[in-house]
Amino acid sequence: MFKENLPDIPSKPRRAGKVRMLGVGLTAAGVAATGVGAGNAAAANHPPKPKNTSAEIAKLRHQLDLKQRQIDAQTAQLNHISNIASHLIGMPKKELYIPDLVKVNQLPGFNQLITPEVQSELISSSVRIMRRPKGSNEAWTDHCTGTVVDIPLEGRASPVLTAEHCVQDDQSVDYSTYDGFPAQNITAQTKYEYMISKDNSQVPIATVEDIVIAMPGHGDFSLMWVKPIEGLEGSKIESYNSIPPLKPASTTHNFEPGAQAAMLGYTQVSGYRPVAGIGRFLGTFDFDMTKSGDTQPYYAIAFEARQPKAIPCNSNGSGSSAIMPDRTLTGPLVSRASIGNINGIPNPGDNISASAKWRIKEIEKKFGIDESAYSDVCFYGVPESVANNFDTYGILKEGLHHIPPYRPALKGGPDMDYPPGMGK
């Protein structure tokens, strides 16, 4: 479950010099690749004398293997640069200008660092969300990531904060059945049942009893109210009640652009193992993530990854939260923009070229920050209590009591009409 809808908004012209620099990079990379090829051709014209020992043959094979890896790596880098350059060169001249950019280490919050204690708190409170069709005995499948949060409700365990889009495909009613309250309990409408697990285990530590979602216009937020599984205390499986909940974001915070941010996600490419990392907060970015006219604020956090499985905000990391040095907890992970990994290996499923174009035009234009040293920018929801004095978590808590009537959609989607004769 992951959103990759990247808006395409015009920006200021970019100096042609930037394109020429890319051209030089391409030429240099091309020369490097040609040089390796020429070396191989020379080796072919003057082959080494045959050796009689198996050790010498093995050594020769190892050297050839290393040379081939060098060629493969340079080819990947050349393709990576070419993808970006083709979009830059293809843009109209008036769209190719980006003003001078500030380095991340020049930002005011650069020395605001995550302590091991704060990172450990996020790791301890992050959980896996798994699901299966209701009433089935099918195996549980990984679906999203969540964070146990401290939102007290008498007689209930601490809920799990995740993204609304994690259950977006699991609603079987038309939006017109909702009563107008900005949060709704959609548990009866879901086609799936959900459970919570921890770390590398697929053993349920809690079952989800109620799912409350924020309605359109109020961000990509959901709270899952759970029932802990009894009898796990003393076993090797961590019990739900032993997980320390984190405080949701308050209306004030003490971090600035450049500050570190701790992240964690149970991502698909990692085999659904917890992937932790530390990024850099760039600022708050307002945009229409779904191109539906619903513009929302998002925390933008840059992250450097050397390989796809090291990205905490990769696919299935949706719903996870990041934490700032002052312990401010972000809202759920909503999306990610990437130009691939720094070593030139594309992240599986990424549209590298489209992401690169959007990143250059939008992220750098918005913040004026040079984040070229980072492979990804991850977007987390901003609770409306921070954004515009609207109590997001209080509304989600109250949403427990707002249950829309069950009326199945014709094709099982939230935007479908009622069956004939039922009316709206």
Secondary structure, 3 states (H helix, E strand, C coil): CCECCCCCCCCCEECHHHHHHHHHHHHHHHHHHHHHHHHHHHHHHCCCCCCCCHHHHHHHHHHHHHHHHHHHHHHHHHHHHHHHHHHHHHCCHHHCECCCCEEHHHCCCCCCCCCHHHHHHHHHHEEEEEEEECCCCCCCEEEEEEEEECCCCCCCCCCEEECHHHHCCCCCCCHHHCCCCCEEECHHHCCEEEEEECCCCCCCCEEEEEEEEECCCCCCCEEEEEEECCCCCCCCCCCHHHCCCECCCCCCCCCCCCCEEEEEEECCCCCCCEEEEEEEEEEEEEECCCCCCCCEEEEEEEECCCCHHHCCCCCCCCCCCCECCCCCECCCEEEEEECCCCCCCCCCCCCHHHHHHHHHHHHHHHHCEECCCCCEEEEEECCHHHHCCCCHHHHHHHHHHCCCCCCCCCCCCCCCCCCCCCCC
